[in-house]
Amino acid sequence: MGVANKVGDYAFKAVTAGLGLATIYLTATLSVNFYRGFSWHHAQSKLERQDSKDQSQAP
């Protein structure tokens, strides 16, 4: 096996590892962003329900 084959193998392994790490990072950040979005939406809905309840009880 020549030097060029070894360099090519290491380059392929480096690119593959980089893609794997990028996939893991993007999956984690997407999950966190979905969680934050759902939490924010739930909080907004809760505030809207509370506001409408307060307005209906106002004299």
Order of alpha helices (4+ residues) and beta strands (2+ residues): alpha
